[in-house]
Amino acid sequence: MGLSLVQSRALLGLEAASVTVEVHLANGLPSFTLVGLVETEVKEARERVRSALQNAGLEFPNNKRITVNLAPADLPKDSGRFDLPIALGILAASGQIDNAKLAGHEFAGELSLSGELRPVRGALAMALALHTRGVATRLVLPLESAQEAALVPGGEVYGARHLLDVVRQFVATDDEASQLPDTTDDGWARIRAAPDTNPPRYADLAEVKGHTGVKRVLEIAAAGGHSLLMVGEPGSGKSMLAQRFAGLLPSMHIDEALESAAVASLGGRFATERWRVRPTCSPHHTASAVALVGGGSPPRPGEISRAHHGVLFLDEFPEFARSALEALREPLETGTITIARAARRAEFPARFQLVAAMNPCPCGYLGSSSRPCRCTHEQVSRYQGKLSGPLLDRIDLHIEVPPVSAQLLLEAPAGESTDSIRERVVAARERAMQRQGHANQSLQGAAIDRHAALDDAARAFMFNAAAKLGWSARSTHRALKVARTIADLAGSQAVQVGHLAEAVQYRRALRGAA
């Protein structure tokens, strides 16, 4: 009896592995069986496909034994993305469309009971996988998903509104196409990305009154790709500063934008209006380790991957679960996160800039001149002790954020704009790229000695500072990388004592820590 093959893709990390939908119609007791390690939402495709075919005026082979295999059998499949290829496979196996015409196409789409195509998550990840592997194929998706996938350059993407719009393209003759039921409008078209003319928009740092010193630290962090911890009493402006940090970063290259958008697409969170906008992810402090790093079955990206090429802002830093904070240590170093399960493992990108904010003590007013602190020394030590030494060691910049007086808040003029600070950041980042090919934060081992070389006076200063402050080797290297960034902002070829002195003051210990 009839056999057909339709190509699609499953989502496993950013890999978007190839899946062949095999449909076989045979004589026997009528049944509809789905096999191939499918999740519950894929099994439910049987009812959606049956209703969609019948309500679209197409023939569903009720008197046949239908077997659908999603190969390879050991690859997990989830979501409703296989509805469209399953429906097309049944139509091809029953002779209603030309099976040969399906070759050279890949399909994904969820079907409503009326046959309308609904968007699927991961469309951009599918198109990116085809692009990176050099696979030449036509990708057929629901219209909204096709607009997302068309952002990948060089792809051939088609969008459809209804199952009938797709079926018309694969019938054997034009006469057969004319006999199909009419849809309301022409729902089939090749989708091309709209020209990218509008620059990304971010909240302006000029809205923040005062905080000149803190803005300087934000500029250094943006220029070198450094992580940052802000410590200050409630209402001092930490969150407002952090939410404006992404605007200081250089514009996203097309490859960065595609990777960031593909991760957002995996979670169904991508919107075309956010294209080339650096993400700022701000999970609540009750978030678990799995919510931060990702997990589930099959694995899905967490907040650190959604912040890829953007900013991960953790407010109330010590209030996060200890396990969640410790899970950040490896991604801060490597820029990736690997989620391993017994049967499968998935790797997600996680090259983010960490911006953390915290109060100096549980009440928030340790060292404040406006209100007395109510906390005991033990309470302060316990609160600050929630942050482990290895984690703090991996954060490049530690800065105190003082409160802003009411007079300054009401009378001070607007500060320097984000655009003007970004110009200096971009110039410093370009110096680093020309010198070593990546941001200063990524310098490792011998590259630190080579690109952050010190003269005798600077070396003596660094020895003295590291010995007095009891720094580890990692802390010393991070201070050198920050000093290299400060030198780049100053347009200096060599790291001088003044650059080191400024870098050293940005790694002060928390006040009151045990």
Secondary structure by P-SEA (a helix, b strand, c coil): cbbbbbbbccccccccbbbbbbbbbbbcccccccccccccccccaaaaaaaaaaaaccccccccbbbbbccccccccccccaaaaaaaaaaaaaccccccccccbbbbbbbcccbbbbbbcaaaaaaaaaaaaccbbbbbccaaaaaaaccccccbbbbbccaaaaaaaccccaaaaaacccccccccccccccccccccccccccccccaaaaaaaaaaaaaccccbbbbbcccccaaaaaaacccccccccaaaaaaaaaaaaaaccccccccccbbbbbcccccccccccccccccccccccccccbbbbbcccccccaaaaaaacccccccbbbbbcccbbbbbbcbbbbbbbbccccccccccccccccccaaaaaaaaacccaaaaaaccbbbbbbbbcccccccccccccaaaaaaaaaaaaaaaaacccccccccccccccccccccaaaaaaaaaaaaaacccaaaaaaaaaaaaaaaaaaccccccaaaaaaaaaaaccccccc
